[in-house]
Amino acid sequence: MKKNDGGPAFPGSMHDPSCVNFCCYRESGGLTVRRWYASMALQGLCANSSIDLPYDKTAIMALKQADAMIEAENQEEKEYLNLIL
């Protein structure tokens, strides 16, 4: 089962060169929200000199924090919808 990656962090569009029409664009997903959150968490973990873990463990910790953030956002949205519906 695919993990919820939160979708694109910075969605946009780019020219599709396979299209004969000059103004033909396709969506460019780029970085996912999960990877963006993980990179921000990894920055914080690496900046904290009291955390002395191997790189692979630090990366896993950052991904777990990103997953928790996405789950918290989903939970918050569900709670909000329950309030207004």
N, C-alpha and C positions, 0 to 999 in steps of 0.2 A: 504494500500500500504506500502510495506517495505521501510524503510528509507535507503538511500545509506550509508552503513557503511564503505566504502572505501576498503573492503576486509581485508584479514589478515595482521596484522602489522608485524608479524615475522613468515612468512610461513615456514613450514618445513615438515618433514615426520617422521613417527615412525613405528616400527615393528607392523604388524597386527597379533595378536595372533590367530585369527580364521583361518589364512592361513596355510596350511600344508607345504608349501614351506618356508624354513627358511628365505629366502631373499625377502619376500613379505612385501611391505610397503604401507601405505596409507597416504594421506595428513592430516596434523594436522594444522588446522587453527589457533587455539589459540586466542589471543587478536585481536580485530578488530582495524583498523586504527582509527575509530570514538572513541572507548573507550580509545585508547592510547592518542589521541589528548585531549579528555575530561579530562583524568587524569593529563596531563601536565597543562592544563588550570586551573584545580581545585587546583593544587599545587600553582600556581601563585596567585590565588584568596585567598587561605588560608594564604599565606605568606604576603599578603597586609593587614596590620593592619587597614587601613582606610576603608576597606570594612567590614561592620558589618551587615551581612544578616543571616537569619536562614539557617541551613545546606541544607534543601531541595531547597531553592531558589538559593543557591550558586551552587548546583549540576546542577540545570536546566540551570543556566548561563554558566557553563562549557560545557554542552552538546550543547547549542546554539553556543558557540564559535567553538566547534569541527565541527558542521554542516557547519558553515560559512567557515571554513578552507577547508573542502572537496569541498564545492561549488566553492570556489575561485580556487582551483586546477583544477576542471573540466572546469571552465570558461577559465583559462589560457591555458589548453590543447586545447580547441576548438579554441581559438584565434591563437595559434601557428599553428594548422592544417590549418586554413584559410590562413595563411601567406605562407605556403609551398605548398599548393595544388592549 
